Amino acid sequence: MSSDGNTFEVIQAYNLHVDLIAPLFDAYRIFYDREPNLERSRQFLAERVGVRDTVVFAAIEHLDGKDKALGFAILYPSFNSILASSIWILNDLYVAESARRRGVAQALVEKAKNLASVTGARQLSLETGADNKPSHALYESLGFERDDFFCTYSLEL
């Protein structure tokens, strides 16, 4: 894909991509008020792609013979009892600040939608911050519908 002369592609990430994506994953965690910890970020990604309980997509820019990660999406398979079907949870989506407004997030979400479709899932689900207006606009432009019916709770252990 290209929108400003630079090209990028969205690939499924494997262990060989972990070191490329880990700094972005750490930046994502920092965005959500976690302390920087590049090693923990790298280890988490390596575990997830290593045991293959997760699908990680990465937007990679190929420039002057070097690869640079622009963004990532992390998806987890799950089930929805009400739908009586499998679903995918788009749990994490992040684009480097320098790569925003280039279509990277849209390309990652489209790849996630395709994964859900080809695996026979009935739903692609996600959550984002209530104040993250740019994400709301993106998701709604891609056909996602906001759910104001359910209230989400969590318990950090």
C-alpha angles and dihedrals in degrees: 000000000000135000103158105026094279118103131215136174132205112232136173106256124229134176093289089061098049097093090049094052100036097083090054091047089052090050088051091053090048089052086060092052099263122139116259111264113159094177093053090048091050092046093049092051092045091052094048097049091037096059091034096226088129138046115224120191120193130194105220126191117208108207128160092343093307129107121223126185111231099177147333143214124205120201131189125198115233143148136251114213094197091053090038087221146101118268138182123233114213091209102169134024124169136164124191112252091241091056100047121121091028098101095261096126091046091050091050093049091047089053089051091049090051092051091052091048098048093046092054096246117158096211144028108205132189143166129210137175116288090233096045095105096167090057092047090054092048095049094045091049088055094053102265115143122217115239111218093164102075125058116214123222130180137185117207111212 
